[in-house]
Amino acid sequence: QAQLVESGGGSVQPGGSLTLSCRASRSIFSESAMAWYRQAPGKQREGVAIITDRTTHYADFVRGRFIGSRDDAENTVYLQMNSLESEDTAVYYCNSGAAPNTWGQGTQVTVSS
């Protein structure tokens, strides 16, 4: 069964850091592209980063603060989030290019003083 499981969220103060993980079932872990999205309360889901086997593309609002990476042997992608801001508060999801309609439960990130 296709599955995505996100973890690593939590509550941090502005300026803090968190690292999110997303483990995908082998059937949908794409060697071409995995992505991170987020959805803040009352807002639409938006793309954060796309992680390919060669590079990572970032949304402008996280570039220079977030770092995406992947471990193909573990079917896992990561999102290291630094210099967190209150505007980063959201539920974070990962997604596979091989199964774009499959979503996990997400992981909550709350940035607040």
N, CA, C and O atoms as CSV, one atom per row, in Angstrom:
chain,resi,resn,atom,element,x,y,z
A,1,GLN,N,N,0.844,-1.178,0.000
A,1,GLN,CA,C,0.000,0.000,0.000
A,1,GLN,C,C,0.885,1.235,0.000
A,1,GLN,O,O,1.839,1.335,0.771
A,2,ALA,N,N,0.551,2.176,-0.880
A,2,ALA,CA,C,1.320,3.407,-0.953
A,2,ALA,C,C,1.155,4.194,0.325
A,2,ALA,O,O,0.038,4.370,0.811
A,3,GLN,N,N,2.268,4.675,0.880
A,3,GLN,CA,C,2.192,5.355,2.160
A,3,GLN,C,C,3.319,6.370,2.312
A,3,GLN,O,O,4.445,6.149,1.866
A,4,LEU,N,N,2.991,7.469,2.943
A,4,LEU,CA,C,3.964,8.494,3.285
A,4,LEU,C,C,3.784,8.803,4.762
A,4,LEU,O,O,2.662,9.025,5.218
A,5,VAL,N,N,4.876,8.820,5.512
A,5,VAL,CA,C,4.797,9.081,6.947
A,5,VAL,C,C,5.773,10.189,7.301
A,5,VAL,O,O,6.990,10.011,7.241
A,6,GLU,N,N,5.217,11.337,7.672
A,6,GLU,CA,C,6.027,12.481,8.064
A,6,GLU,C,C,6.222,12.487,9.574
A,6,GLU,O,O,5.359,12.027,10.321
A,7,SER,N,N,7.354,13.007,10.016
A,7,SER,CA,C,7.636,13.128,11.442
A,7,SER,C,C,8.645,14.237,11.667
A,7,SER,O,O,9.240,14.755,10.722
A,8,GLY,N,N,8.832,14.596,12.924
A,8,GLY,CA,C,9.854,15.569,13.283
A,8,GLY,C,C,9.350,16.955,13.611
A,8,GLY,O,O,10.133,17.822,13.998
A,9,GLY,N,N,8.060,17.178,13.465
A,9,GLY,CA,C,7.517,18.492,13.787
A,9,GLY,C,C,7.548,18.765,15.280
A,9,GLY,O,O,7.876,17.892,16.083
A,10,GLY,N,N,7.198,19.995,15.637
A,10,GLY,CA,C,7.178,20.371,17.035
A,10,GLY,C,C,6.993,21.861,17.188
A,10,GLY,O,O,6.662,22.563,16.233
A,11,SER,N,N,7.211,22.336,18.400
A,11,SER,CA,C,7.093,23.755,18.708
A,11,SER,C,C,8.463,24.330,18.998
A,11,SER,O,O,9.211,23.788,19.812
A,12,VAL,N,N,8.793,25.425,18.336
A,12,VAL,CA,C,10.075,26.081,18.541
A,12,VAL,C,C,9.876,27.586,18.582
A,12,VAL,O,O,8.855,28.103,18.130
A,13,GLN,N,N,10.862,28.278,19.128
A,13,GLN,CA,C,10.834,29.735,19.139
A,13,GLN,C,C,11.373,30.269,17.821
A,13,GLN,O,O,12.109,29.570,17.125
A,14,PRO,N,N,11.020,31.483,17.475
A,14,PRO,CA,C,11.592,32.098,16.270
A,14,PRO,C,C,13.114,32.044,16.305
A,14,PRO,O,O,13.739,32.299,17.335
A,15,GLY,N,N,13.691,31.709,15.159
A,15,GLY,CA,C,15.134,31.550,15.072
A,15,GLY,C,C,15.604,30.135,15.308
A,15,GLY,O,O,16.773,29.820,15.083
A,16,GLY,N,N,14.709,29.281,15.759
A,16,GLY,CA,C,15.064,27.898,16.047
A,16,GLY,C,C,15.120,27.029,14.810
A,16,GLY,O,O,14.922,27.496,13.688
A,17,SER,N,N,15.395,25.752,15.038
A,17,SER,CA,C,15.550,24.799,13.937
A,17,SER,C,C,14.781,23.516,14.224
A,17,SER,O,O,14.573,23.130,15.374
A,18,LEU,N,N,14.372,22.876,13.150
A,18,LEU,CA,C,13.760,21.551,13.219
A,18,LEU,C,C,14.174,20.796,11.958
A,18,LEU,O,O,14.453,21.395,10.919
A,19,THR,N,N,14.209,19.479,12.071
A,19,THR,CA,C,14.438,18.645,10.896
A,19,THR,C,C,13.283,17.660,10.752
A,19,THR,O,O,13.020,16.852,11.643
A,20,LEU,N,N,12.610,17.743,9.628
A,20,LEU,CA,C,11.490,16.857,9.329
A,20,LEU,C,C,11.972,15.658,8.531
A,20,LEU,O,O,12.947,15.739,7.783
A,21,SER,N,N,11.281,14.561,8.702
A,21,SER,CA,C,11.568,13.343,7.933
A,21,SER,C,C,10.287,12.849,7.281
A,21,SER,O,O,9.191,13.044,7.807
A,22,CYS,N,N,10.437,12.219,6.148
A,22,CYS,CA,C,9.301,11.597,5.471
A,22,CYS,C,C,9.770,10.270,4.903
A,22,CYS,O,O,10.641,10.222,4.035
A,23,ARG,N,N,9.189,9.209,5.398
A,23,ARG,CA,C,9.521,7.881,4.877
A,23,ARG,C,C,8.385,7.422,3.975
A,23,ARG,O,O,7.215,7.440,4.356
A,24,ALA,N,N,8.756,7.016,2.783
A,24,ALA,CA,C,7.764,6.582,1.796
A,24,ALA,C,C,7.838,5.076,1.602
A,24,ALA,O,O,8.894,4.467,1.769
A,25,SER,N,N,6.724,4.496,1.253
A,25,SER,CA,C,6.757,3.085,0.883
A,25,SER,C,C,7.535,2.951,-0.423
A,25,SER,O,O,7.532,3.852,-1.262
A,26,ARG,N,N,8.193,1.824,-0.573
A,26,ARG,CA,C,9.082,1.650,-1.724
A,26,ARG,C,C,8.339,1.825,-3.048
A,26,ARG,O,O,8.913,2.275,-4.040
A,27,SER,N,N,7.080,1.469,-3.050
A,27,SER,CA,C,6.327,1.503,-4.303
A,27,SER,C,C,6.131,2.916,-4.837
A,27,SER,O,O,5.893,3.093,-6.031
A,28,ILE,N,N,6.227,3.915,-3.982
A,28,ILE,CA,C,6.000,5.276,-4.460
A,28,ILE,C,C,7.191,6.197,-4.255
A,28,ILE,O,O,7.133,7.374,-4.609
A,29,PHE,N,N,8.250,5.683,-3.697
A,29,PHE,CA,C,9.419,6.552,-3.528
A,29,PHE,C,C,10.029,6.765,-4.892
A,29,PHE,O,O,10.508,5.833,-5.537
A,30,SER,N,N,10.001,7.968,-5.302
A,30,SER,CA,C,10.427,8.299,-6.652
A,30,SER,C,C,11.891,8.678,-6.676
A,30,SER,O,O,12.332,9.535,-5.910
A,31,GLU,N,N,12.624,8.058,-7.530
A,31,GLU,CA,C,14.022,8.436,-7.693
A,31,GLU,C,C,14.168,9.716,-8.499
A,31,GLU,O,O,15.271,10.226,-8.694
A,32,SER,N,N,13.030,10.223,-8.964
A,32,SER,CA,C,13.116,11.446,-9.750
A,32,SER,C,C,12.800,12.683,-8.930
A,32,SER,O,O,13.542,13.663,-8.987
A,33,ALA,N,N,11.742,12.659,-8.190
A,33,ALA,CA,C,11.370,13.843,-7.431
A,33,ALA,C,C,10.486,13.509,-6.233
A,33,ALA,O,O,9.490,12.794,-6.338
A,34,MET,N,N,10.887,14.046,-5.111
A,34,MET,CA,C,10.042,14.070,-3.923
A,34,MET,C,C,9.885,15.536,-3.557
A,34,MET,O,O,10.727,16.363,-3.906
A,35,ALA,N,N,8.817,15.852,-2.860
A,35,ALA,CA,C,8.564,17.253,-2.563
A,35,ALA,C,C,8.045,17.438,-1.151
A,35,ALA,O,O,7.441,16.537,-0.569
A,36,TRP,N,N,8.288,18.611,-0.617
A,36,TRP,CA,C,7.698,19.049,0.648
A,36,TRP,C,C,6.701,20.165,0.355
A,36,TRP,O,O,6.960,21.064,-0.445
A,37,TYR,N,N,5.552,20.081,1.027
A,37,TYR,CA,C,4.537,21.115,0.961
A,37,TYR,C,C,4.181,21.525,2.382
A,37,TYR,O,O,4.557,20.855,3.344
A,38,ARG,N,N,3.459,22.622,2.506
A,38,ARG,CA,C,2.956,23.010,3.814
A,38,ARG,C,C,1.601,23.683,3.654
A,38,ARG,O,O,1.282,24.247,2.607
A,39,GLN,N,N,0.820,23.609,4.714
A,39,GLN,CA,C,-0.482,24.270,4.722
A,39,GLN,C,C,-0.685,24.940,6.067
A,39,GLN,O,O,-0.767,24.285,7.106
A,40,ALA,N,N,-0.763,26.260,6.023
A,40,ALA,CA,C,-1.005,27.048,7.216
A,40,ALA,C,C,-2.510,27.184,7.434
A,40,ALA,O,O,-3.287,27.042,6.490
A,41,PRO,N,N,-2.925,27.456,8.662
A,41,PRO,CA,C,-4.355,27.595,8.939
A,41,PRO,C,C,-5.008,28.643,8.043
A,41,PRO,O,O,-4.529,29.773,7.949
A,42,GLY,N,N,-6.094,28.268,7.393
A,42,GLY,CA,C,-6.824,29.191,6.560
A,42,GLY,C,C,-6.195,29.478,5.213
A,42,GLY,O,O,-6.681,30.331,4.470
A,43,LYS,N,N,-5.106,28.768,4.884
A,43,LYS,CA,C,-4.421,29.013,3.614
A,43,LYS,C,C,-4.367,27.735,2.784
A,43,LYS,O,O,-4.556,26.632,3.297
A,44,GLN,N,N,-4.107,27.909,1.503
A,44,GLN,CA,C,-3.963,26.764,0.625
A,44,GLN,C,C,-2.602,26.105,0.814
A,44,GLN,O,O,-1.643,26.736,1.258
A,45,ARG,N,N,-2.540,24.845,0.471
A,45,ARG,CA,C,-1.273,24.126,0.526
A,45,ARG,C,C,-0.312,24.729,-0.501
A,45,ARG,O,O,-0.706,25.045,-1.623
A,46,GLU,N,N,0.954,24.885,-0.103
A,46,GLU,CA,C,1.934,25.482,-1.001
A,46,GLU,C,C,3.213,24.664,-1.020
A,46,GLU,O,O,3.570,24.020,-0.033
A,47,GLY,N,N,3.888,24.698,-2.140
A,47,GLY,CA,C,5.127,23.961,-2.273
A,47,GLY,C,C,6.267,24.623,-1.534
A,47,GLY,O,O,6.377,25.849,-1.530
A,48,VAL,N,N,7.105,23.838,-0.918
A,48,VAL,CA,C,8.253,24.328,-0.160
A,48,VAL,C,C,9.558,23.958,-0.856
A,48,VAL,O,O,10.430,24.808,-1.036
A,49,ALA,N,N,9.695,22.703,-1.245
A,49,ALA,CA,C,10.941,22.245,-1.875
A,49,ALA,C,C,10.658,21.010,-2.724
A,49,ALA,O,O,9.799,20.191,-2.398
A,50,ILE,N,N,11.397,20.900,-3.812
A,50,ILE,CA,C,11.349,19.703,-4.658
A,50,ILE,C,C,12.746,19.114,-4.662
A,50,ILE,O,O,13.715,19.796,-4.994
A,51,ILE,N,N,12.848,17.846,-4.292
A,51,ILE,CA,C,14.148,17.197,-4.128
A,51,ILE,C,C,14.297,16.129,-5.204
A,51,ILE,O,O,13.589,15.122,-5.190
A,52,THR,N,N,15.210,16.351,-6.128
A,52,THR,CA,C,15.497,15.348,-7.143
A,52,THR,C,C,16.778,14.610,-6.776
A,52,THR,O,O,17.367,14.849,-5.722
A,53,ASP,N,N,17.197,13.722,-7.650
A,53,ASP,CA,C,18.436,12.990,-7.377
A,53,ASP,C,C,19.656,13.855,-7.662
A,53,ASP,O,O,20.779,13.448,-7.365
A,54,ARG,N,N,19.461,15.030,-8.227
A,54,ARG,CA,C,20.603,15.889,-8.571
A,54,ARG,C,C,20.611,17.218,-7.834
A,54,ARG,O,O,21.675,17.780,-7.575
A,55,THR,N,N,19.444,17.716,-7.499
A,55,THR,CA,C,19.399,19.037,-6.897
A,55,THR,C,C,18.100,19.209,-6.108
A,55,THR,O,O,17.223,18.346,-6.120
A,56,THR,N,N,18.009,20.326,-5.437
A,56,THR,CA,C,16.790,20.681,-4.713
A,56,THR,C,C,16.376,22.090,-5.116
A,56,THR,O,O,17.196,23.008,-5.147
A,57,HIS,N,N,15.099,22.247,-5.420
A,57,HIS,CA,C,14.564,23.562,-5.756
A,57,HIS,C,C,13.728,24.048,-4.580
A,57,HIS,O,O,12.965,23.282,-3.990
A,58,TYR,N,N,13.878,25.321,-4.245
A,58,TYR,CA,C,13.212,25.879,-3.078
A,58,TYR,C,C,12.258,27.003,-3.458
A,58,TYR,O,O,12.483,27.739,-4.418
A,59,ALA,N,N,11.188,27.114,-2.678
A,59,ALA,CA,C,10.340,28.295,-2.786
A,59,ALA,C,C,11.121,29.493,-2.275
A,59,ALA,O,O,11.980,29.364,-1.402
A,60,ASP,N,N,10.818,30.650,-2.822
A,60,ASP,CA,C,11.558,31.857,-2.452
A,60,ASP,C,C,11.510,32.124,-0.948
A,60,ASP,O,O,12.480,32.618,-0.372
A,61,PHE,N,N,10.396,31.802,-0.319
A,61,PHE,CA,C,10.240,32.174,1.085
A,61,PHE,C,C,11.034,31.271,2.036
A,61,PHE,O,O,11.082,31.548,3.235
A,62,VAL,N,N,11.655,30.204,1.533
A,62,VAL,CA,C,12.491,29.363,2.399
A,62,VAL,C,C,13.935,29.265,1.913
A,62,VAL,O,O,14.793,28.722,2.609
A,63,ARG,N,N,14.196,29.783,0.738
A,63,ARG,CA,C,15.541,29.650,0.183
A,63,ARG,C,C,16.563,30.309,1.106
A,63,ARG,O,O,16.383,31.443,1.551
A,64,GLY,N,N,17.633,29.578,1.380
A,64,GLY,CA,C,18.669,30.077,2.280
A,64,GLY,C,C,18.447,29.704,3.733
A,64,GLY,O,O,19.346,29.868,4.559
A,65,ARG,N,N,17.250,29.198,4.061
A,65,ARG,CA,C,16.958,28.811,5.442
A,65,ARG,C,C,16.698,27.308,5.561
A,65,ARG,O,O,17.056,26.695,6.567
A,66,PHE,N,N,16.084,26.720,4.552
A,66,PHE,CA,C,15.732,25.296,4.582
A,66,PHE,C,C,16.669,24.524,3.666
A,66,PHE,O,O,17.134,25.037,2.649
A,67,ILE,N,N,16.937,23.280,4.050
A,67,ILE,CA,C,17.781,22.396,3.244
A,67,ILE,C,C,17.083,21.053,3.077
A,67,ILE,O,O,16.770,20.381,4.060
A,68,GLY,N,N,16.843,20.670,1.835
A,68,GLY,CA,C,16.230,19.384,1.558
A,68,GLY,C,C,17.283,18.355,1.199
A,68,GLY,O,O,18.293,18.677,0.574
A,69,SER,N,N,17.042,17.112,1.597
A,69,SER,CA,C,17.962,16.029,1.259
A,69,SER,C,C,17.187,14.722,1.180
A,69,SER,O,O,16.021,14.651,1.570
A,70,ARG,N,N,17.846,13.694,0.673
A,70,ARG,CA,C,17.171,12.405,0.517
A,70,ARG,C,C,18.144,11.268,0.759
A,70,ARG,O,O,19.347,11.391,0.529
A,71,ASP,N,N,17.599,10.163,1.226
A,71,ASP,CA,C,18.353,8.930,1.401
A,71,ASP,C,C,17.597,7.862,0.628
A,71,ASP,O,O,16.629,7.292,1.130
A,72,ASP,N,N,18.036,7.597,-0.579
A,72,ASP,CA,C,17.311,6.665,-1.434
A,72,ASP,C,C,17.312,5.247,-0.865
A,72,ASP,O,O,16.373,4.484,-1.091
A,73,ALA,N,N,18.348,4.901,-0.139
A,73,ALA,CA,C,18.414,3.554,0.438
A,73,ALA,C,C,17.343,3.351,1.509
A,73,ALA,O,O,16.908,2.228,1.759
A,74,GLU,N,N,16.926,4.450,2.135
A,74,GLU,CA,C,15.922,4.383,3.202
A,74,GLU,C,C,14.559,4.895,2.743
A,74,GLU,O,O,13.633,4.981,3.550
A,75,ASN,N,N,14.423,5.233,1.468
A,75,ASN,CA,C,13.159,5.783,0.951
A,75,ASN,C,C,12.694,6.971,1.785
A,75,ASN,O,O,11.506,7.112,2.076
A,76,THR,N,N,13.632,7.813,2.162
A,76,THR,CA,C,13.332,8.904,3.092
A,76,THR,C,C,13.858,10.230,2.557
A,76,THR,O,O,14.955,10.306,2.003
A,77,VAL,N,N,13.060,11.260,2.732
A,77,VAL,CA,C,13.515,12.621,2.447
A,77,VAL,C,C,13.463,13.423,3.738
A,77,VAL,O,O,12.696,13.126,4.654
A,78,TYR,N,N,14.300,14.444,3.778
A,78,TYR,CA,C,14.426,15.269,4.973
A,78,TYR,C,C,14.252,16.740,4.600
A,78,TYR,O,O,14.464,17.144,3.456
A,79,LEU,N,N,13.866,17.509,5.583
A,79,LEU,CA,C,13.808,18.962,5.417
A,79,LEU,C,C,14.378,19.589,6.681
A,79,LEU,O,O,13.728,19.618,7.726
A,80,GLN,N,N,15.597,20.087,6.567
A,80,GLN,CA,C,16.222,20.797,7.681
A,80,GLN,C,C,15.780,22.248,7.616
A,80,GLN,O,O,16.014,22.938,6.624
A,81,MET,N,N,15.143,22.702,8.679
A,81,MET,CA,C,14.576,24.046,8.708
A,81,MET,C,C,15.323,24.883,9.747
A,81,MET,O,O,15.311,24.565,10.936
A,82,ASN,N,N,15.958,25.933,9.296
A,82,ASN,CA,C,16.726,26.822,10.161
A,82,ASN,C,C,16.111,28.219,10.152
A,82,ASN,O,O,15.315,28.561,9.277
A,83,SER,N,N,16.491,28.999,11.125
A,83,SER,CA,C,16.010,30.388,11.208
A,83,SER,C,C,14.497,30.458,11.042
A,83,SER,O,O,13.981,31.263,10.268
A,84,LEU,N,N,13.813,29.621,11.763
A,84,LEU,CA,C,12.362,29.543,11.610
A,84,LEU,C,C,11.688,30.839,12.032
A,84,LEU,O,O,12.114,31.517,12.967
A,85,GLU,N,N,10.621,31.155,11.306
A,85,GLU,CA,C,9.842,32.360,11.544
A,85,GLU,C,C,8.408,31.956,11.866
A,85,GLU,O,O,7.988,30.839,11.567
A,86,SER,N,N,7.673,32.854,12.467
A,86,SER,CA,C,6.281,32.549,12.821
A,86,SER,C,C,5.468,32.196,11.576
A,86,SER,O,O,4.521,31.412,11.644
A,87,GLU,N,N,5.845,32.780,10.440
A,87,GLU,CA,C,5.135,32.498,9.191
A,87,GLU,C,C,5.366,31.078,8.692
A,87,GLU,O,O,4.679,30.627,7.775
A,88,ASP,N,N,6.320,30.370,9.278
A,88,ASP,CA,C,6.575,28.979,8.891
A,88,ASP,C,C,5.634,28.011,9.605
A,88,ASP,O,O,5.648,26.813,9.324
A,89,THR,N,N,4.827,28.517,10.514
A,89,THR,CA,C,3.872,27.666,11.216
A,89,THR,C,C,2.890,27.056,10.227
A,89,THR,O,O,2.204,27.771,9.496
A,90,ALA,N,N,2.828,25.732,10.212
A,90,ALA,CA,C,1.979,25.031,9.246
A,90,ALA,C,C,2.078,23.540,9.508
A,90,ALA,O,O,2.907,23.082,10.293
A,91,VAL,N,N,1.216,22.795,8.835
A,91,VAL,CA,C,1.376,21.347,8.757
A,91,VAL,C,C,2.189,21.061,7.506
A,91,VAL,O,O,1.856,21.526,6.416
A,92,TYR,N,N,3.246,20.299,7.671
A,92,TYR,CA,C,4.155,19.993,6.567
A,92,TYR,C,C,3.895,18.579,6.061
A,92,TYR,O,O,3.759,17.633,6.837
A,93,TYR,N,N,3.831,18.464,4.734
A,93,TYR,CA,C,3.561,17.191,4.082
A,93,TYR,C,C,4.658,16.894,3.058
A,93,TYR,O,O,5.275,17.807,2.509
A,94,CYS,N,N,4.884,15.634,2.817
A,94,CYS,CA,C,5.727,15.279,1.681
A,94,CYS,C,C,4.857,14.628,0.611
A,94,CYS,O,O,3.731,14.203,0.869
A,95,ASN,N,N,5.405,14.564,-0.577
A,95,ASN,CA,C,4.658,14.046,-1.725
A,95,ASN,C,C,5.627,13.436,-2.703
A,95,ASN,O,O,6.771,13.873,-2.832
A,96,SER,N,N,5.147,12.412,-3.395
A,96,SER,CA,C,5.990,11.726,-4.373
A,96,SER,C,C,5.543,12.045,-5.790
A,96,SER,O,O,4.349,12.046,-6.089
A,97,GLY,N,N,6.493,12.310,-6.647
A,97,GLY,CA,C,6.169,12.525,-8.043
A,97,GLY,C,C,5.578,11.293,-8.702
A,97,GLY,O,O,4.909,11.393,-9.731
A,98,ALA,N,N,5.822,10.130,-8.113
A,98,ALA,CA,C,5.282,8.883,-8.650
A,98,ALA,C,C,3.845,8.639,-8.209
A,98,ALA,O,O,3.164,7.779,-8.767
A,99,ALA,N,N,3.377,9.392,-7.210
A,99,ALA,CA,C,2.007,9.207,-6.701
A,99,ALA,C,C,1.492,10.539,-6.175
A,99,ALA,O,O,1.290,10.688,-4.970
A,100,PRO,N,N,1.279,11.491,-7.042
A,100,PRO,CA,C,0.965,12.856,-6.603
A,100,PRO,C,C,-0.349,12.983,-5.838
A,100,PRO,O,O,-0.558,13.993,-5.166
A,101,ASN,N,N,-1.226,12.013,-5.915
A,101,ASN,CA,C,-2.495,12.090,-5.183
A,101,ASN,C,C,-2.432,11.420,-3.815
A,101,ASN,O,O,-3.437,11.356,-3.105
A,102,THR,N,N,-1.268,10.926,-3.448
A,102,THR,CA,C,-1.100,10.261,-2.150
A,102,THR,C,C,-0.463,11.222,-1.159
A,102,THR,O,O,0.574,11.823,-1.439
A,103,TRP,N,N,-1.088,11.361,-0.007
A,103,TRP,CA,C,-0.598,12.276,1.033
A,103,TRP,C,C,-0.556,11.548,2.367
A,103,TRP,O,O,-1.366,10.659,2.630
A,104,GLY,N,N,0.398,11.935,3.203
A,104,GLY,CA,C,0.462,11.421,4.550
A,104,GLY,C,C,-0.374,12.274,5.482
A,104,GLY,O,O,-1.162,13.115,5.049
A,105,GLN,N,N,-0.185,12.038,6.773
A,105,GLN,CA,C,-0.959,12.782,7.774
A,105,GLN,C,C,-0.346,14.143,8.067
A,105,GLN,O,O,-0.982,14.998,8.684
A,106,GLY,N,N,0.882,14.340,7.626
A,106,GLY,CA,C,1.561,15.609,7.879
A,106,GLY,C,C,2.152,15.664,9.276
A,106,GLY,O,O,1.874,14.819,10.127
A,107,THR,N,N,2.976,16.682,9.487
A,107,THR,CA,C,3.563,16.910,10.811
A,107,THR,C,C,3.481,18.399,11.120
A,107,THR,O,O,3.833,19.237,10.290
A,108,GLN,N,N,3.017,18.716,12.313
A,108,GLN,CA,C,2.754,20.111,12.692
A,108,GLN,C,C,4.043,20.805,13.123
A,108,GLN,O,O,4.802,20.286,13.942
A,109,VAL,N,N,4.270,21.967,12.565
A,109,VAL,CA,C,5.374,22.833,12.977
A,109,VAL,C,C,4.774,24.129,13.484
A,109,VAL,O,O,4.016,24.794,12.778
A,110,THR,N,N,5.117,24.483,14.709
A,110,THR,CA,C,4.616,25.710,15.314
A,110,THR,C,C,5.805,26.555,15.754
A,110,THR,O,O,6.646,26.108,16.533
A,111,VAL,N,N,5.860,27.777,15.247
A,111,VAL,CA,C,6.934,28.706,15.593
A,111,VAL,C,C,6.315,29.873,16.340
A,111,VAL,O,O,5.551,30.659,15.779
A,112,SER,N,N,6.657,29.969,17.605
A,112,SER,CA,C,6.029,30.982,18.437
A,112,SER,C,C,6.915,31.302,19.622
A,112,SER,O,O,7.613,30.438,20.151
A,113,SER,N,N,6.873,32.564,20.029
A,113,SER,CA,C,7.619,32.955,21.212
A,113,SER,C,C,6.749,32.837,22.453
A,113,SER,O,O,7.208,33.125,23.558
